[in-house]
Amino acid sequence: MLKPKSRWIVKESDTIKIESLATALNVTNLTASLLVNRGLDTVEDARYFLFAQKGEFHDPFLLKDMDKAVERINRAVETQEPIWVFGDYDADGVSSTTVMMKALNEIGANADYYIPNRFTEGYGPNEKAFRLAAENGIQLIITVDTGISALHEAKVARDLGIDLIITDHHEPGPILPDAFAIIHPKLEESVYPFKDLAGVGVAFKVAHALLGRLPEHLLEFAAIGTIADLVPLLGENRLIAIKGIEKLKTSQTPGLNALLKLAKTDRSSIDEETIGFMIGPRVNAAGRLGSADPAVQLMMTPDAEEAKMLAEEIDSINKERQNIVSEIAEEAVAEVELHFPIKDNPVLVIGKEGWNAGVIGIVASKLVEKYYRPTIVLSFDEEKGLAKGSARSIAGFDLFKNLSTCRDILPHFGGHPMAAGMTLELKDVDELRSRLNALAKDQLKEEDLVPVSNIDAKIDVKEIKIETINELSLLSPYGVSNPKPKVLIDGANISTLRKIGADQSHLKLALEEDGTLIDGIGFGFGHLHDHISPSSKLSVIGELSINEWNNMKKPQIFLRDLAVKSWQLFDFRGLKRIEKLPDMIPGDHPIHWILFNEESKNKFSPIIGDSLLLVTTEEQAEQMMLNHSFVVLLDLPPSKEILEKLLADKNPGRIYAHFHKENSDFFTTMPTREHFKWFYAFLAKKGPFDLKRYGDELAKYRGWTKETVEFMSKVFFELDFVKINNGFISLEENVPKRDLSESTTYQHKVQAFTLENELLYSSYEQLKNWFDQFIQESVKNEEAIIQWI
């Protein structure tokens, strides 16, 4: 047995809807089932989704206050009134600032941008910045990707005579800022058809309205912010992503070209992962460690040399960011393990003096990945008495909603159900932890704290074809609410299984079904190699892809989780260095170290210690509770019966068979009845025979061992066939016929010979089949497995 690291949930599909879509759209049932599982169960919705690039954008003037905002901006352009674009320091904020600035420049505005410093000003609009704007004659400020929570700052702007236009997408609070205009798709009275735009999506709509046409040249920037900000890739976001990725492939923007070249990106293969893992992190890095201005400059500059210099600067900052994240994450894990164990904390709230506030959101994500708990990571400033934090959540725990109940101790916070940022006083950190843990205990069940893998479809190996995988690409780009399809291959045969990579940390395998093979690669799964028996039926979940090598294309699956449902046998027979045993068996599971013979104790006690279990009787064996545990059979039992009692009707997760035996009987001669017959005739002819003096010569003459002669002599003695006196053996007279099996010595020899043959010197398959006779896969065990899947 190998338990998966997550709960596997295969989505139930409506077969009638699937068949209907497959026929109407001329797609495979697999593609149709994925569409149905995403709620796209009508032909119209599915067709729009698959062919989104042909779709149209919504009218930007459907957004409340758009007409008012455009009129005010145009008035500023006419009079050359200076405009400030107030942005944010993440990738969404940077791309939002870029889109708004390019649109304003295009209509001839006298515009500049301002992005607050994360460390000296914090998130969002602030009074000091607004007063600086007023001193510089600014009478119009447009926020992008921020501002919806700026109640105080909006009042300050009004008092200073500044018209404030807020464009944002973060969750609106119960009270809105008193601004000149608020452009936000989630306002209660909004009639805008799509609610989930990123900050750059809202800025893109303003650009659309200002320019009077769809600003296709700004789509590449809109795609960066949309994908990097992890908003749902559905509806208009999907359209932005698709069209923006296509624009990126032929981009003429010097800054983006320099960044793509630095990341060694093949233009033709640019996709959502290029943005999510290469562009987004680098753009984010500048604002995480200092000023985000270089990132905006990179996107805005028309000069290729300046772009190259800025791209190199940002890449260097990103490498520094990676090192800092690694150090803080290590310290954060230690904090959890030492002070806030997950058994007592369904929500993790941890912090420390000196942690870089720019990267704690990434650290929070890493802790969620490791512990699967809603997590807040805080950077403490003892001098100011403040804690600045970033939060990440799990399914079932709405961060924004729960943090909203703590507004009295959170003077500054905002975000989404799955992510948030905040500032609070240091003295309130313990109170925040206490409140959130109490809320989580009410809202989350035990199973909610185990990661979930939602599986789109269960498929057979023979169904996986290159054409099928190509068709699945119609569902891309993937992201939030449109995850990369995850499939289950259940109970396949293992054709090959090996570790790969310089440090052997990855797993490569091939699964087989009815002669069809599919390759699988699991990055970071190398440690599971020793926990999978080659004869096991392996269940895997993962994402299908095409592996192209030397102009050859083959289907493959990127592994995300593995499971073996039934018990597994691991063959350690013949292991010479038994001191390695404890390191070869995982210690995160109940282990029973079984020893059958008292005389073997001295050999294994120094290695196993107090965990050693001596089982010498059938009664002891029968009473052992082994369900779902790992059973290590250290030495050879004295009989099959004791082993049968140990395992019958029990469900061990694994058996590790070592079966040590000091002196094997298997390779000594097992006399046949012909051997006994000749020896008896020899004694009848020769009379008393001196075993001590001539036993070796007799053995050599017959090609036996001395032990064989002694064994047959002992059997004859137990059957009263002979008498032995001072080493002389001679036949008894008038002895009734008796079978050799009546001799205890003969019985033990046959039993030992047979036992070694079946347990110690059998093939792996023979031994597995022998165990299978007694280990019953109970209904209880099957039910436990079903909960995984």
Secondary structure, DSSP 8 states (H G I E B T S, - for coil): -B--SSEEEE----HHHHHHHHHHHT--HHHHHHHHHTT--SHHHHHHHHTGGG-----GGGSTTHHHHHHHHHHHHHTT--EEEE--SSHHHHHHHHHHHHHHHHTT--EEEE---TTTT-SS--HHHHHHHHHTT--EEEEES--TT-HHHHHHHHHTT-EEEEE--S---SS----SEEE-TT-TT---S-----HHHHHHHHHHHHHTS--GGGHHHHHHHHHHTT---SHHHHHHHHHHHHHHHT---HHHHHHHHHTT--GGG--HHHIIIIIHHHHHHHHHHS-SHHHHHHHH---HHHHHHHHHHHHHHHHHHHHHHHHHHHHHHHHHHHH--TTT-SSEEEEEET--TTTHHHHHHHHHHHH-S-EEEEEEETTTTEEEEEEE--TT--HHHHHHTTGGG-SEEEE-SSEEEEEEEGGGHHHHHHHHHHHHHHH--GGGGS-EEEESEE--GGG--HHHHHHHGGG-S-BTTB----EEEEEEEEEEEEEESTTS-EEEEEEEETTEEEEEEETT-GGGGGGS-TTSEEEEEEEEEEEEETTEEEEEEEEEEEEB-S-EEEE-TT-S-GGGHHHHS-SSS-EEEEE--GGGHHHHHHHHGGGEEE--SHHHHHH---TTSEEEEEE--S-HHHHHHHHTT---SEEEEEEE-SS-STTS----HHHHHHHHHHHHHH-SEEHHHHHHHHHHHHT--HHHHHHHHHHHHHTTSEEEETTEEEE-SS-----GGG-HHHHHHHHHHHHIIIIISS-HHHHHHHHHTT----HHHHHHHHHH-
